[in-house]
Amino acid sequence: EVYAVSIVGPFPIAVTNLLDLTRLDLHNNKLTGPIPPQIGRLRRLRMLNLRWNKLQDVLPPEIGELKKLTYLSLSFNNFKGEIPKELANLPELRYLYLQENRFTGRIPPELGTLQNLRHMDVGNNHLVGTIRELIRIEGCFPVLRNLYLNNNYLTGGVPAQLANVTNLEILYLSYNKMSGVIPTALADIPKLTYLYLDHNQFSGRIPNAFYKHPFLKELYIEGNGFRPGVDPIGAHKVLELSDTDFLV
């Protein structure tokens, strides 16, 4: 683990010769250039943390050969191109952080086959597509708790089928180009705690079922075209649904 010591230059390819390495933490340095394809040699790697560098270019498909990886953070870099579908080949992956890069294209729906994925953050990129495409695989994201899709260029609506991702606790859709009405079925997600819908093009009314949800604490709805019926409160127009007496 070598972090926050201002290492400058390309990714140190020599570390890919350490075949027994289980943790590689180089975050908060000044690494530049691409991740080399030789990264796929580190078959015993469980944690790869490269956030807060100046890495760039596309991600090598060989990253999908790290079969024991449980934690992958590539956030706050300058990666571009599409998110490689080879990430779906990481059966042990639990935490995926890709936010604050320049990824384009669609989020691979194959990621939904990851049986252990609990947290996925792809916010603040240049991604397009729809949630319907992302969850098209039956039984997708079986244990996912936190899904961050904010600050991209996603379109379309929130499909009722998203309620089948039953373990969701945080759903962050802010600052996209999504539209349509919010389906009542979304309130069927049993432990949904934070729901961010703000700064899209949603319309209609917020379903009443959200106001009686036993776990929902915060619902962000500003910057949309919702019809009157609920007046958001607070500086950020947040409905604090942990105390819903005023909505009865």
Beta strands, then each sheet from edge to edge (+ up, - down):
strand 1: 8-10
strand 2: 23-25
strand 3: 30-33
strand 4: 47-49
strand 5: 54-57
strand 6: 71-73
strand 7: 78-82
strand 8: 95-97
strand 9: 102-106
strand 10: 119-121
strand 11: 126-128
strand 12: 146-148
strand 13: 170-172
strand 14: 179-180
strand 15: 194-196
strand 16: 201-204
strand 17: 218-220
strand 18: 225-226
strand 19: 238-240
sheet 1: 1+ 3+ 5+ 7+ 9+ 11+
sheet 2: 2+ 4+ 6+ 8+ 10+ 12+ 13+ 15+ 17+ 19-
sheet 3: 14+ 16+ 18+
end
